[in-house]
Amino acid sequence: MREFGSPQGPLGHYDGVAAVRSSDAHASGGPLRRTGRAVGRALRLPFTATGRGIRKATHAHGAGESGLGKLIELHAVNGAGDVMITVALASTVFFSVPTDEARGRVALYLAVTMAPFTLLAPVIGPLLDRLPHGRRAAMAAAMLTRAVLAIVMSTAVITGSLELYPAALGVLVASKAYGVVRSAVVPRLLPPRFSLVRANSRVTLAGLLATGVAAPIAAGLHMIGPRGPLYGACVIFLGGAVLAFTLPPTVDSAKGERKARLVTVPHTHPHGGGDRAGKERRPSLRTVGPSVLHGLQANAAHRALSGFLTFFLAFLLREHPLAGQSAAVSLGIVGVAAGAGNALGTAVGAWLKARGPELIIATMLAIALSATILAALLFGGLMMAVLCAIAGFSQALSKLSLDAVIQRDVPEEVRTSAFARSETLLQMSWVVGGAIGIALPLNGVLGMGVAACIVGLGALMGARGLLSAARRGSPHPRVA
C-alpha cells in the first residue's frame, strides 16, 4: 500500500511512459536514420566506386609504389583542361563563321601562335635543364599559367579582341612545357620490370580517356555560354597545380643518379693534342646514334598527316558532309574514329613488350602509307573514317616508341632539351600539314593523294635508317 501511495509511485509510472515514448522514438528514428545512411551510401557509391576503380587502375603493377600512378592522374587532369580550351577555341575560331572566313581565321591563328612558338620552344628545354630540382614546380607553374590565361581568354571569346591570340600562344607554350617535363620525368618513376613504351602508353591513355570524358562536358558548358569551357579549364588547371606537388620527391632529386655520356668527344687544342683540362663535349642529339633522328623524321610525317587531315577534312566535310549526315555529325564521326584509333594505339603500346621501338615506328609508317594510298584509290565516307582511325593509331604508337628511344638513348643532362626540340619539330610538322590542308582545293581524291605523298616522304627519309638500327640493335642498354 505504501508503494502505491508513495510519491515515487506516480513518478515511476510516468517514467515508464517516457521510456515507452523514448523507445518508440528510437524505433521510428532508427530505421529513418539507417534509411538515410543507406541512401547516402547509394548516392556516393558511383563516385566512390569510380574513384577506387581509377586509383586501382592507375596504381597497378607497381605504379603506385614508384609514383607513376600520380603522374598518370596528373596527365589525366592535363588532358581534361586542354580539351576544355580546345572546345572554346574551336567554337570561336572555326564554327562561328562561314567556311571561307573560317579558313582565314584558322590561318591567322596558326600564323600568330605558331610563328612565335618556333622561337620560344627551343628555349624551353635548356631552361628546364637548368632546373633539374624544380620539375614539380615547373609542372605546377605550367598548370597555373593556363588557369590564368583561360580567364583572360574568357573575355576575348566574347569581345573577339586580339587578346585571344597571344593568350592562345601562352596556353600552347605552357602546355608544351608541361609535356616536355612530363616526358623527362617518366624514367624516374618507372616501376620494376616496366618498359618505357608501356609506361608512356599508360600515361598517354589516361590523358585520352580524360579527354573523352571532358569533351562532352565542355560542349555542355559551351551551350550555357561561350565562357563556360574556359571557366571549367581554369578550375581543372588549378587542381592540377596542386596535384603536381603530390608527385614523389624523386622527381626533383638527383640522388643516386648517373648522368650518362654515350659518346665522349674531347676538345682538341688548336695546335693539336687533347684538351688539357680533360673536359668533354656536352652530349647532344648528334651523339646518340641514328635512331632518334630517323624516329623524329618518321614521326614528323605522322604529325604532318594529322595536321593535314584535321584541317582538310574539317573544311571538306563542312561543304560536302557524309551521305545522309549533317556537317557536325560528319565531323563527329571522323573525330571519334581518330580518337578511337589513338586510344587503341596507346592501349596496344601498353600491351606490347617488344624491345625494338625502331621496328614499331617503321611498321606504323608502312601502315599509314598503305592506308593513305587506299583512301586515294577508294575515296568515300567509310574510307575517311578508316583512314582517320589508322592515322590516329599509327601516330600514337609511333610517338610512344619515339619517346622510348629518346628516354633510352639521350643522356639525362640533355634529355629535357631533346624532348623540347622533338616537340617543336613535331608541332611545326603538324602546322605545315595543316597549312597544306587549308590551302588545298576541297577535292577528296586530290587531298588523299597529297596525304599519301606526305607519308611517303617520311618513309623515304626515315624507314631505311630505322630498319637498319633495328637489325643492328642499340649499343646502349635497352629499357623499352
C-alpha positions as CSV (number, residue, x, y, z in Angstrom):
1,M,0.0,0.0,0.0
2,R,2.8,2.3,0.8
3,E,4.3,1.8,-2.5
4,F,1.1,2.7,-4.2
5,G,0.5,5.9,-2.2
6,S,4.2,6.9,-2.1
7,P,5.5,9.9,-4.1
8,Q,7.6,7.5,-6.1
9,G,4.7,5.6,-7.4
10,P,3.3,8.2,-9.9
11,L,6.8,9.3,-10.9
12,G,7.7,5.7,-11.7
13,H,4.6,5.4,-13.7
14,Y,5.4,8.5,-15.8
15,D,9.0,7.4,-16.1
16,G,7.7,4.2,-17.7
17,V,5.5,6.2,-20.1
18,A,8.5,8.4,-21.0
19,A,10.6,5.3,-21.5
20,V,8.0,3.8,-23.8
21,R,7.8,7.0,-25.8
22,S,11.6,7.2,-26.0
23,S,11.8,3.6,-27.3
24,D,9.1,4.4,-29.8
25,A,11.1,7.4,-31.0
26,H,14.2,5.3,-31.3
27,A,12.2,2.6,-33.1
28,S,10.9,5.2,-35.6
29,G,14.1,7.3,-35.8
30,G,16.5,4.3,-36.1
31,P,15.1,3.0,-39.4
32,L,14.9,6.5,-40.7
33,R,18.5,7.1,-39.9
34,R,19.5,3.8,-41.3
35,T,17.5,4.5,-44.5
36,G,19.1,7.9,-44.8
37,R,22.6,6.4,-44.4
38,A,21.7,3.8,-47.0
39,V,20.5,6.4,-49.5
40,G,23.6,8.5,-48.9
41,R,25.9,5.5,-49.5
42,A,23.9,4.7,-52.6
43,L,24.3,8.2,-53.9
44,R,28.0,8.2,-53.1
45,L,28.6,4.8,-54.5
46,P,29.1,5.7,-58.2
47,F,31.6,8.4,-57.3
48,T,33.5,6.4,-54.6
49,A,33.5,3.2,-56.8
50,T,34.7,5.2,-59.8
51,G,37.4,6.8,-57.7
52,R,38.5,3.5,-56.3
53,G,38.5,1.9,-59.8
54,I,40.6,4.8,-61.2
55,R,43.0,4.6,-58.3
56,K,43.3,0.8,-58.7
57,A,44.0,1.1,-62.5
58,T,46.5,4.0,-62.2
59,H,48.4,2.4,-59.3
60,A,48.5,-1.2,-60.7
61,H,51.7,-3.2,-61.4
62,G,53.8,-1.2,-59.0
63,A,52.9,2.2,-60.4
64,G,51.5,3.3,-57.1
65,E,54.7,2.5,-55.2
66,S,57.0,4.1,-57.8
67,G,54.9,7.3,-58.1
68,L,54.0,6.7,-61.8
69,G,50.3,6.5,-60.7
70,K,50.4,10.1,-59.5
71,L,51.8,11.2,-62.8
72,I,49.1,9.2,-64.7
73,E,46.4,11.1,-62.7
74,L,48.1,14.4,-63.3
75,H,48.2,13.8,-67.0
76,A,44.5,13.0,-67.0
77,V,43.8,16.3,-65.4
78,N,46.1,18.0,-68.0
79,G,44.1,16.3,-70.8
80,A,40.8,17.4,-69.4
81,G,41.9,21.0,-69.1
82,D,43.3,21.1,-72.6
83,V,40.2,19.8,-74.2
84,M,38.1,22.5,-72.4
85,I,40.2,25.2,-74.0
86,T,40.2,23.4,-77.4
87,V,36.4,23.3,-77.4
88,A,36.2,27.0,-76.6
89,L,38.7,28.0,-79.3
90,A,37.1,25.7,-82.0
91,S,33.6,27.3,-81.4
92,T,35.1,30.8,-81.7
93,V,37.7,30.4,-84.5
94,F,36.1,27.8,-86.7
95,F,32.4,27.0,-86.2
96,S,31.1,30.6,-85.6
97,V,31.8,31.8,-89.2
98,P,31.2,30.6,-92.8
99,T,33.8,28.3,-94.4
100,D,35.7,31.0,-96.4
101,E,36.0,33.2,-93.4
102,A,36.9,30.3,-91.2
103,R,39.9,29.5,-93.5
104,G,41.3,33.0,-92.9
105,R,40.7,32.8,-89.2
106,V,42.4,29.4,-88.9
107,A,45.3,30.5,-91.0
108,L,45.7,33.7,-88.9
109,Y,45.5,31.6,-85.7
110,L,48.2,29.2,-87.0
111,A,50.5,32.1,-88.0
112,V,50.1,34.2,-84.9
113,T,50.5,31.3,-82.5
114,M,53.0,29.0,-84.3
115,A,55.4,31.6,-85.6
116,P,56.4,32.9,-82.1
117,F,56.2,29.3,-80.8
118,T,59.1,28.3,-83.1
119,L,61.2,31.0,-81.4
120,L,60.1,30.2,-77.9
121,A,60.0,26.4,-77.9
122,P,63.8,25.9,-78.3
123,V,64.3,27.9,-75.2
124,I,62.0,25.7,-73.1
125,G,64.3,22.7,-73.0
126,P,67.6,24.4,-72.0
127,L,65.7,26.5,-69.4
128,L,64.2,23.4,-67.8
129,D,67.6,21.6,-68.0
130,R,68.9,24.3,-65.6
131,L,66.1,23.5,-63.2
132,P,66.6,19.7,-62.5
133,H,65.4,20.1,-58.9
134,G,62.3,22.0,-59.8
135,R,60.3,19.7,-62.0
136,R,57.3,19.6,-59.8
137,A,57.2,23.3,-59.5
138,A,57.6,23.6,-63.3
139,M,54.7,21.4,-63.9
140,A,52.6,23.2,-61.4
141,A,53.6,26.6,-63.0
142,A,52.5,25.3,-66.4
143,M,49.1,24.4,-64.9
144,L,48.7,27.7,-63.1
145,T,49.7,29.7,-66.2
146,R,47.0,28.0,-68.2
147,A,44.4,28.6,-65.5
148,V,45.2,32.4,-65.6
149,L,45.2,32.5,-69.4
150,A,41.8,30.7,-69.5
151,I,40.3,33.6,-67.6
152,V,42.0,36.1,-70.0
153,M,40.6,34.2,-72.9
154,S,37.1,34.1,-71.4
155,T,36.8,37.9,-72.1
156,A,38.4,37.6,-75.6
157,V,35.9,35.0,-76.8
158,I,33.1,37.4,-76.1
159,T,34.6,40.6,-77.5
160,G,36.5,38.9,-80.3
161,S,39.6,41.0,-79.4
162,L,43.1,40.2,-80.5
163,E,44.0,39.2,-76.9
164,L,42.7,35.7,-77.8
165,Y,45.8,35.0,-80.0
166,P,48.6,35.8,-77.5
167,A,46.7,34.1,-74.8
168,A,46.3,31.0,-77.0
169,L,50.1,31.2,-77.7
170,G,50.8,31.3,-73.9
171,V,48.5,28.2,-73.4
172,L,50.4,26.4,-76.2
173,V,53.8,27.2,-74.7
174,A,52.7,26.2,-71.2
175,S,51.2,23.0,-72.5
176,K,54.3,22.0,-74.3
177,A,56.5,22.9,-71.3
178,Y,54.4,20.6,-69.2
179,G,54.7,17.9,-71.9
180,V,58.4,18.2,-72.0
181,V,58.9,17.9,-68.3
182,R,56.4,15.0,-68.1
183,S,58.3,13.1,-70.7
184,A,61.6,13.7,-68.9
185,V,60.1,12.6,-65.6
186,V,58.7,9.2,-66.7
187,P,62.1,7.3,-66.5
188,R,62.5,8.5,-62.9
189,L,59.1,6.9,-61.9
190,L,59.5,3.6,-63.8
191,P,58.3,0.6,-61.8
192,P,60.4,-2.6,-61.8
193,R,60.2,-4.7,-65.0
194,F,58.2,-1.9,-66.7
195,S,59.2,-0.9,-70.2
196,L,59.3,2.8,-71.2
197,V,56.8,2.2,-74.1
198,R,54.4,0.7,-71.6
199,A,54.8,3.5,-69.1
200,N,54.4,6.2,-71.7
201,S,51.3,4.3,-73.0
202,R,49.6,4.3,-69.6
203,V,50.3,8.0,-69.1
204,T,49.0,8.9,-72.6
205,L,46.0,6.6,-72.3
206,A,44.9,8.3,-69.1
207,G,45.0,11.7,-70.9
208,L,43.0,10.3,-73.8
209,L,40.3,8.9,-71.5
210,A,40.1,12.1,-69.6
211,T,39.8,14.0,-72.9
212,G,36.9,11.7,-73.9
213,V,35.1,12.3,-70.6
214,A,35.7,16.1,-70.5
215,A,34.8,16.8,-74.2
216,P,31.0,16.4,-73.8
217,I,31.2,18.3,-70.5
218,A,32.9,21.1,-72.3
219,A,30.3,21.0,-75.1
220,G,27.6,21.2,-72.4
221,L,29.3,24.2,-70.7
222,H,29.5,25.9,-74.1
223,M,25.8,25.6,-74.6
224,I,25.3,27.5,-71.3
225,G,27.7,30.2,-72.5
226,P,31.0,30.5,-74.6
227,R,32.9,31.3,-71.4
228,G,31.8,28.0,-69.7
229,P,34.6,25.7,-71.0
230,L,37.2,28.3,-70.1
231,Y,35.9,28.6,-66.6
232,G,35.9,24.8,-66.4
233,A,39.5,24.7,-67.7
234,C,40.6,27.3,-65.0
235,V,39.2,25.1,-62.2
236,I,40.8,21.9,-63.6
237,F,44.2,23.5,-64.1
238,L,44.1,24.9,-60.5
239,G,43.5,21.4,-59.3
240,G,46.4,20.2,-61.5
241,A,48.7,22.7,-60.0
242,V,48.0,21.3,-56.5
243,L,48.3,17.7,-57.7
244,A,51.7,18.4,-59.2
245,F,53.2,18.8,-55.8
246,T,51.9,15.4,-54.7
247,L,54.4,13.7,-57.0
248,P,57.1,11.9,-55.1
249,P,60.3,13.8,-54.2
250,T,62.3,11.6,-56.5
251,V,61.0,13.7,-59.4
252,D,63.2,16.6,-58.1
253,S,66.0,14.7,-56.5
254,A,69.1,13.6,-58.5
255,K,70.4,11.5,-55.6
256,G,71.9,8.2,-56.9
257,E,71.6,9.3,-60.5
258,R,74.3,8.9,-63.0
259,K,74.4,11.3,-66.0
260,A,75.1,9.0,-68.9
261,R,77.6,10.2,-71.6
262,L,77.0,8.0,-74.6
263,V,79.8,9.5,-76.7
264,T,82.7,11.4,-75.2
265,V,84.5,13.7,-77.6
266,P,87.4,15.6,-76.0
267,H,88.0,19.2,-77.0
268,T,91.1,19.5,-79.2
269,H,93.7,22.2,-78.8
270,P,94.1,24.5,-81.8
271,H,97.7,23.4,-82.1
272,G,97.0,19.7,-81.7
273,G,96.6,17.4,-78.7
274,G,93.7,16.8,-76.4
275,D,92.0,19.2,-74.0
276,R,94.5,19.9,-71.3
277,A,91.7,20.3,-68.8
278,G,90.3,16.9,-69.7
279,K,86.9,18.3,-70.3
280,E,84.4,16.5,-72.5
281,R,82.0,18.0,-75.0
282,R,78.4,18.3,-73.7
283,P,76.3,15.5,-75.1
284,S,73.8,16.4,-77.8
285,L,71.3,14.7,-80.1
286,R,74.2,14.2,-82.6
287,T,76.0,11.9,-80.2
288,V,73.2,9.3,-79.6
289,G,73.1,7.4,-82.9
290,P,70.7,7.4,-85.8
291,S,67.6,6.0,-84.0
292,V,66.5,9.3,-82.6
293,L,67.0,11.2,-85.9
294,H,65.1,8.7,-88.0
295,G,62.4,8.3,-85.4
296,L,61.9,12.0,-85.5
297,Q,61.7,12.0,-89.3
298,A,59.0,9.3,-89.2
299,N,57.0,11.0,-86.5
300,A,57.2,14.3,-88.3
301,A,55.4,12.6,-91.3
302,H,52.8,11.2,-88.9
303,R,52.2,14.6,-87.3
304,A,52.1,16.3,-90.7
305,L,49.4,13.8,-91.8
306,S,47.5,14.5,-88.6
307,G,47.5,18.3,-89.2
308,F,46.6,17.8,-92.9
309,L,43.6,15.5,-92.1
310,T,42.5,17.8,-89.3
311,F,42.1,20.9,-91.4
312,F,41.4,19.4,-94.8
313,L,38.6,17.1,-93.6
314,A,37.2,19.9,-91.4
315,F,36.6,22.2,-94.3
316,L,35.8,19.4,-96.8
317,L,33.1,17.9,-94.5
318,R,31.6,21.3,-93.9
319,E,31.0,21.7,-97.6
320,H,30.4,18.1,-98.5
321,P,29.2,16.1,-95.4
322,L,28.9,12.3,-95.4
323,A,25.9,10.9,-97.1
324,G,22.8,11.5,-95.1
325,Q,24.6,13.3,-92.3
326,S,25.0,16.9,-91.3
327,A,28.3,18.6,-91.3
328,A,28.5,18.5,-87.5
329,V,27.7,14.8,-87.4
330,S,30.2,14.1,-90.2
331,L,33.0,15.9,-88.3
332,G,32.0,14.0,-85.2
333,I,32.2,10.6,-87.0
334,V,35.8,11.2,-88.3
335,G,36.8,12.8,-84.9
336,V,35.5,9.8,-83.0
337,A,37.3,7.4,-85.4
338,A,40.6,9.3,-85.0
339,G,40.2,9.4,-81.2
340,A,39.4,5.7,-81.1
341,G,42.4,4.9,-83.2
342,N,44.6,7.0,-81.0
343,A,43.3,5.3,-77.9
344,L,43.8,1.8,-79.4
345,G,47.3,2.7,-80.4
346,T,48.1,3.8,-76.9
347,A,46.5,0.7,-75.4
348,V,48.5,-1.6,-77.8
349,G,51.6,0.3,-76.7
350,A,50.8,-0.5,-73.1
351,W,50.4,-4.2,-74.0
352,L,53.4,-4.6,-76.3
353,K,56.5,-6.0,-74.7
354,A,58.7,-5.7,-77.8
355,R,62.2,-4.3,-77.2
356,G,62.5,-2.7,-80.6
357,P,60.8,0.7,-80.8
358,E,62.6,1.4,-84.2
359,L,60.8,-1.6,-85.7
360,I,57.4,-0.4,-84.3
361,I,57.9,3.1,-85.8
362,A,58.9,1.7,-89.3
363,T,55.9,-0.6,-89.2
364,M,53.5,2.2,-88.3
365,L,54.9,4.3,-91.2
366,A,54.2,1.5,-93.6
367,I,50.6,1.0,-92.3
368,A,49.9,4.8,-92.6
369,L,51.3,4.9,-96.1
370,S,49.1,1.9,-97.2
371,A,46.0,3.5,-95.7
372,T,46.5,6.8,-97.4
373,I,47.0,5.1,-100.8
374,L,43.9,3.1,-100.4
375,A,42.0,6.2,-99.3
376,A,43.1,7.9,-102.5
377,L,42.0,4.9,-104.7
378,L,38.7,4.2,-102.9
379,F,37.7,7.6,-101.7
380,G,34.5,7.7,-99.7
381,G,32.9,8.4,-96.3
382,L,33.8,5.0,-94.9
383,M,37.4,5.2,-96.1
384,M,37.7,8.6,-94.5
385,A,36.7,7.2,-91.1
386,V,39.0,4.2,-91.6
387,L,41.9,6.5,-92.6
388,C,41.4,8.7,-89.5
389,A,41.3,5.7,-87.2
390,I,44.5,4.3,-88.8
391,A,46.3,7.7,-88.7
392,G,45.4,8.0,-85.0
393,F,46.6,4.5,-84.2
394,S,49.9,4.8,-86.1
395,Q,50.7,8.2,-84.8
396,A,50.0,7.2,-81.1
397,L,52.1,4.1,-81.3
398,S,54.9,5.8,-83.2
399,K,55.1,8.7,-80.8
400,L,55.3,6.4,-77.8
401,S,58.1,4.5,-79.4
402,L,59.9,7.7,-80.2
403,D,59.6,8.8,-76.6
404,A,61.1,5.5,-75.5
405,V,64.1,5.9,-77.9
406,I,64.8,9.4,-76.5
407,Q,64.5,8.2,-72.9
408,R,66.7,5.3,-73.7
409,D,69.5,6.9,-75.8
410,V,69.7,10.6,-74.7
411,P,71.7,11.4,-71.6
412,E,69.8,12.7,-68.6
413,E,71.5,16.1,-68.7
414,V,70.1,17.0,-72.1
415,R,67.0,14.8,-72.2
416,T,64.7,17.7,-71.4
417,S,66.2,19.7,-74.3
418,A,65.8,16.7,-76.6
419,F,62.1,16.4,-75.8
420,A,61.7,20.2,-76.2
421,R,63.3,20.1,-79.7
422,S,61.4,17.0,-80.7
423,E,58.1,18.5,-79.6
424,T,59.0,21.7,-81.5
425,L,59.7,19.8,-84.7
426,L,56.5,17.7,-84.4
427,Q,54.4,20.7,-83.7
428,M,55.7,22.5,-86.7
429,S,55.2,19.4,-88.9
430,W,51.6,19.5,-87.7
431,V,51.3,23.2,-88.7
432,V,52.9,22.5,-92.1
433,G,50.4,19.7,-92.8
434,G,47.5,21.9,-91.6
435,A,48.6,24.8,-93.8
436,I,48.6,22.4,-96.8
437,G,45.1,21.2,-95.8
438,I,43.8,24.8,-95.6
439,A,45.3,25.9,-99.0
440,L,44.3,22.8,-100.9
441,P,41.1,22.7,-103.1
442,L,38.3,20.8,-101.5
443,N,38.7,17.7,-103.7
444,G,38.8,14.4,-101.8
445,V,40.8,12.3,-104.2
446,L,43.4,15.1,-104.6
447,G,43.6,15.5,-100.9
448,M,44.2,11.8,-100.2
449,G,46.8,11.8,-102.9
450,V,48.6,14.6,-101.1
451,A,48.3,12.8,-97.8
452,A,50.0,9.7,-99.4
453,C,52.8,12.0,-100.6
454,I,53.3,13.4,-97.1
455,V,53.7,9.9,-95.5
456,G,55.7,8.6,-98.5
457,L,58.2,11.4,-98.0
458,G,58.6,10.4,-94.3
459,A,59.1,6.8,-95.4
460,L,61.8,7.7,-97.8
461,M,63.6,9.7,-95.1
462,G,63.4,7.5,-92.1
463,A,62.2,3.9,-92.8
464,R,65.5,2.6,-94.1
465,G,67.5,4.0,-91.2
466,L,65.0,2.7,-88.7
467,L,65.1,-0.8,-90.1
468,S,69.0,-0.7,-90.1
469,A,69.0,0.4,-86.5
470,A,66.6,-2.4,-85.6
471,R,68.8,-5.0,-87.2
472,R,71.9,-3.7,-85.6
473,G,70.4,-3.3,-82.2
474,S,71.1,-0.5,-79.8
475,P,74.7,-0.2,-78.4
476,H,73.1,1.1,-75.2
477,P,71.1,-0.8,-72.6
478,R,67.5,-1.1,-73.7
479,V,64.7,-0.4,-71.3
480,A,61.9,-0.2,-73.8
